[in-house]
Amino acid sequence: MGTERSGRYGLGRISQWLKNARGTRDTEADTDREPLLLAAAEAGLPLAPAAYPADYRCSCNRIGCPTPGRHPVSFAWQTQSTTDRAQIERWARHQPQANFITATGMVHDVLDVPTEAGREALERLLSSGVDVGPVALSGDDRMLFFTATRGTPDDEDEWWPCELDCHPETMDEHPGLRWHCRGSYVLVPPARLPGDRSVRWLRGPEHPLPDPLTLLEPLTDACARHAGAEPDFTTAWP
């Protein structure tokens, strides 16, 4: 029944939402910002304040900011990130225009792909009955799949690296699939981007976080197909 519902309802809803999202100005950040941030925190996503767009510039006032409205406010964002409700309420009310990032590699990771590849993979996963977790659309060019993290073991040797690992300073090196894990972050919905674009949920944080390996092959396959190349899954592993 779950697969049938995805085929008759879920996939059509995805296509219609994506179509509407490109043609309308998003108001989610203004109307439901605090409840959505608290819902993300309640789901275990650690949050910290981020910059926001000021026209086509960044609120940080850095000349030539390379990621306007997309980066944390504090250099201590990794230790600052929290799920504490009271702290998030204070931030949200004292910084009413601020975006928020969620630090990855603590509780969750994010598989970040081009939108067209993400849409194809999402439809494939849902039609197969796979439990997909939260999914967000970032602007009109990237889709974010939230997953459980690979972990932060006490013994660092137990943590396995991946050639898809992405950090803020290596974003340009990963035009296809990016794996945000330890030391990285993404904007959490609702967030505003320059040019009246936004980051918003396609599937909300109420969905349980899946094992990233259940999503990796369909996402890698879709990215390779849209890049016009044959998928090579061996490069993702140590």
Buried (B, 14 or more C-beta within 10 A) or exposed (E): EEEEEBBEEBBEEBEEEBEEBEEEEBEBBEEBBBEBBBBBBEBBBBBBBBBBBBEEBBBBEEEEBEBBBBBBBEEEBBEBBBBEEEBBBEBBEEBEBBBBBBBBBBBBBBBBBBBBBBBBBBBBBBBEBBBBBBBBBBBBEBBBBBBBBBEEEEEEEEBEEBEBBBBBEEBEEBEBBBBBBBBBBBBBBBBBBBEEBBBBBBBBBEBEBBEBEBBBEBBBBBBBBBBEEEBEEEEBEE
